[in-house]
C-alpha cells in the first residue's frame, strides 16, 4: 500500500499493471504531476509552469518503469521511476520519443535513432521506424523494408524484408 499526503488532489491508478508497480502518479491541482514511490516520496515531478512543456510519457513494459519527458529552452529532460534522468540538447519542435527496454528512441529530422540514459547515441538517426527488442537489438525500417541492427548500429539482419516481428520467425 502506498501512503499519500493529503496535498494531492488526484491519483492515477487505473492500469492493469498496478499490482506489479511500486509507484503512483498524483496531481496537486496546481499544474504539477508527481511520481511517488511506495513510501509516498517524490521520485520526480512534471509541471507546465514556467515554460516547461511535457512532450511524452509512458511505461516501459518490459522493465515496469514509468517515464516522462519535458522540454524547456532546447533541452529535453527524461525522468524515470528507476531514478534515471537525462538532460539532452534537443532542437526538434515536437519530439517523437519512447522508452523501450531501458533505451530511449528519439526522432531527429524525421529519422529515428536510439540513445541511452547517459545521452550516448547507440543507433544513429537513420531510420523511418525503430523498435528496441529485449535482447539488445532494434528492428528498423528504411524505405518500406525492415531489418535489424545491434545497439552499436551494426547491421544484424539486412534491411531487405517486407516484415519482421519480434519473437516470431518464419522459414
N, C-alpha and C positions, 0 to 999 in steps of 0.2 A: 504494500500500500504506500503510495506517495503522499506525504503530508504537504499541504499547501497553505501559504499565508492567505489571510482574508483580503489582501491587497489585490488579488487577481479577480477580474470580473467574469472571465470565461475560460474554460479549459477545453481544449480539443482532445478528444479521446475516443474517436469513432472508427479506428482502424481494426481490421480483423487480426492484425499482429499485436494488438495491445498487450496481450498476456505474455508476449515474448520481450517486450521493450521495457527498458528501465528509465524512461524519460516521458515527460508530457510537454505539450505546448500550451501556454496560457497567455492571456491578454490582461493588460491593466486598465483598459478603457481609455488610454491616452496615447494612441498611435504606436504602441510598443508591444511586441510579442516576445515571449521568453521561452526558452527551452530549459526545463528544470530536471535535475537528476532525481533519484529515488528518495533523497532527503529533502527535496524542495529547494535545493540550492540552484542558482542560475548557472547553466553551462555556457550559454551565450544568449544575446538578445538581438532583435532586429527592430529598427524604428524607421518611420517615414519622416521623422522630424529632420530639420537642418539639412535638407538636400539629399539625404540618403534615399536610394531607390532600390527596393527589393526586386531582384531580377530572376530569381529561381529558388525553388525549394523542392525537397523530395526525400525519398527513403531509398538508401542503397540496400535493397532487399537481401542480398547475399551476406552483407556484413551487419544487417539490422542497425544501421547508423542513419540518423536523420541529418540533413544538411540544409543550409540556406546560403544564398548568395545575394550580396547587395553591392551596389556600385555608387561611388561618390568621387567626383573630380578625377575621372580617368583611372581610378583604382577599383578593381574587383576584389571584394573580400568574401571568402568562402569559409564558413564555420561549420563544424560537425559535432555531433554528440559524443564522438570518441575524443573530443578535445583537440582535434587538429584544426588549425586555422591557416589560411593562406591569403596574403595580400599580393595582388598580381596586377602589374600595369596593363591596362586593357582599354583600348580606344574604341572598340566596336560600340555602335549606338544601342544595340539590343542583342546581348549575347545569347547564343544557343548554348545551354550548359546542362550537364547532368553529371552525376557521380555514380559510377558503376564499378563494383568490385574494388573499391578503395582508390580508384583513379578518376581524374576529372576530365571530362570530354568538353572541349570548348570549340566555338566557331570563330574563325578569323577570315575575313574576305571571302565569305560564303563557302569556306572549306573547313573541315573538322580535323582536329588533332587531339592528342592525349597528353596531359601533364600530370605530375604528382603533387602532393601537398607541400613540396619544397619549391614548386614553381618550375621544376626541370621538365623540359619537353621530352616526352618519351616517344611519341609518334608525331612526325611533322604534320602540319596543317595542309594536307594534300588531298583529302578525301571528301566525297559527297556525303557519305554516311559512315559512322564508326559505332561499333558495339563492342565493349570490352567484355571478354569472357572470364570465367573464374580460374582458368588455367594459364593465364599470362599471355593471352593473345588478343587480338582485336580483329573482328570481322569488318572488312572495309568495302566500300562501293566507289567505283570510279566509272563514269560514262556507261552506266547501266550494267556493269559487270562487277562481280564480287570475288573477293579473295580474302586472305588473312595475313596479318603481319604480327611479329612478336612485339613486345613492348620496348624494343630497341629500334623499331622501324624496319627491320629486315623482313622481306617477303617470305612467308612460311607456306602459303598456298597461292599460286599465281592468280592474279586478278583477271580471270577469264570465264568465270562461271555465271550462269543466269541466276543462281540462288545458292546460298549457303546458310544453313540453320545451325545454331549452337547445339551440340549434343546429338545431332541427327546426321547420320552418314549413309550415303547410298552408293552402291556399286554400279 
